[in-house]
């Protein structure tokens, strides 16, 4: 199944509004943003590191979004990426689109992140898929928090690499 077909169903009843942050997300982003400048890695600090808003992923239920969002914030904080709870004209927004497919003993989560600027222009796309054991049920009911945390790490690492490449 192609990624485009798999993502076609991402805006179903479990989809979250792209700009709706939970109070937990806002608190985590505020904590990450208040990190002392000394904690930023020198290379990322030199990369013209704009503030990044990460709305909840579309297509993933709360049970998958919670560990994903918590790890996105934690990994961004580890790398010194400044976060903001809302999109801004001078910052970037990373919008995620997710789908989960169970086949045999495995469940595959397909993800696409579009990094957009304040004017809505897509600057880059981060995409991939991660497989995990099918634990119970189909689709999202079979996706554990550790799989979503791996996706979060891969996503923030790819974003940081893109920032460094963009900085030249």
C-alpha positions in Angstrom: 0.0 0.0 0.0 1.4 3.4 -0.9 2.0 6.1 1.7 -0.5 8.4 -0.1 -3.2 5.8 0.1 -2.5 4.9 3.7 -2.6 8.6 4.7 -5.9 9.2 2.8 -7.8 8.0 5.9 -5.8 10.1 8.4 -8.5 12.7 8.9 -11.0 10.2 10.4 -13.0 10.6 13.6 -9.8 10.1 15.7 -8.1 13.0 14.1 -7.1 15.9 16.3 -7.3 19.5 15.2 -3.9 20.6 13.9 -3.7 23.7 16.2 -5.3 22.2 19.3 -2.6 21.7 22.0 -3.5 20.1 25.3 -2.5 21.8 28.5 0.0 19.1 29.1 1.7 19.8 25.7 1.6 23.6 26.4 3.3 23.0 29.8 5.9 20.7 28.3 6.7 23.2 25.5 6.9 26.0 28.0 9.3 24.0 30.1 11.4 23.1 27.1 11.4 26.7 25.9 12.7 28.0 29.2 15.8 25.9 28.9 19.0 28.0 29.5 20.8 28.9 26.3 23.8 27.1 27.6 22.1 23.8 27.1 21.8 24.2 23.4 24.3 22.3 21.4 26.7 24.7 19.7 26.0 23.4 16.2 22.3 23.8 16.5 22.6 27.2 18.2 24.6 28.3 15.2 22.0 26.9 12.7 19.7 29.9 13.0 17.4 27.7 15.0 13.8 29.2 14.7 11.1 28.5 17.2 9.1 25.3 16.3 5.4 24.7 16.9 4.4 21.0 16.9 0.6 20.6 16.8 -0.9 17.1 17.6 -0.5 14.7 14.7 -3.5 14.2 12.5 -4.8 10.7 12.2 -3.3 9.4 15.5 -5.6 8.9 18.5 -4.8 10.4 21.9 -3.4 7.1 23.1 -0.7 7.4 20.4 -0.3 11.2 20.4 0.4 11.4 24.1 3.7 9.4 24.1 4.6 10.9 20.7 4.2 14.5 21.8 5.9 13.9 25.2 9.0 12.4 23.4 9.0 15.1 20.7 9.2 17.8 23.4 11.9 15.9 25.4 14.1 15.1 22.3 13.8 18.7 21.1 14.8 19.9 24.5 17.8 17.5 24.5 19.0 19.0 21.2 18.3 22.6 22.2 15.5 23.2 19.7 13.3 26.0 20.9 9.6 25.2 21.0 6.6 27.4 21.0 2.9 26.4 21.7 1.6 28.1 18.7 2.6 28.9 15.1 4.1 32.3 14.5 5.1 34.4 11.5 8.8 34.1 12.3 8.8 30.5 13.4 8.2 27.1 11.9 5.5 24.6 12.3 5.8 20.8 11.9 2.5 19.2 11.0 2.2 15.4 11.2 0.0 13.0 9.4 -0.2 9.4 10.6 -1.8 6.1 9.7 -1.5 2.6 11.3 -1.9 -0.6 9.4 -1.8 -4.1 10.8 -0.7 -7.0 8.6 0.0 -10.4 10.1 2.1 -10.3 13.2 3.1 -6.6 12.7 1.6 -3.1 12.8 3.2 -0.4 10.7 2.8 3.3 11.5 3.3 5.5 8.4 4.1 9.1 9.1 4.7 12.3 7.2 5.7 15.6 8.8 5.6 18.9 6.8 7.8 21.7 8.1 6.2 24.9 7.1 7.1 28.6 7.6 4.9 31.3 8.9 3.5 32.0 5.4 2.4 28.4 5.0 5.2 27.4 2.6 6.4 23.8 3.0 10.2 23.9 3.5 10.9 20.2 3.9 9.1 16.9 4.4 10.1 14.2 6.9 8.5 10.8 6.3 9.0 7.2 7.2 7.4 4.2 8.7 8.1 2.2 11.8 7.1 -1.4 12.4 6.2 -3.0 15.7 4.8 -6.2 17.0 1.0 -6.5 16.7 0.0 -6.8 20.3 -3.8 -6.7 20.2 -6.4 -5.7 17.7 -5.9 -3.9 14.5 -4.4 -0.5 13.6 -3.9 1.9 16.4 -5.1 -0.5 19.2 -1.9 -2.4 18.4 0.5 0.5 18.6 2.5 0.8 21.8 4.1 4.0 23.3 7.6 2.8 22.6 6.9 2.7 18.8 5.6 6.3 18.9 8.7 7.3 21.0 11.0 5.9 18.3 9.1 7.9 15.7 9.5 11.0 17.8 13.3 10.5 18.1 13.7 9.9 14.4 11.5 12.9 13.6 13.4 15.4 15.8 16.8 14.0 14.7 15.8 14.5 11.0 14.6 18.0 11.7 17.8 18.8 13.5 19.8 17.4 10.5 17.8 19.5 8.2 18.4 22.7 10.3 22.1 22.0 10.2 22.1 21.4 6.4 20.0 24.6 5.9 22.5 26.6 7.9 25.3 25.5 5.5 
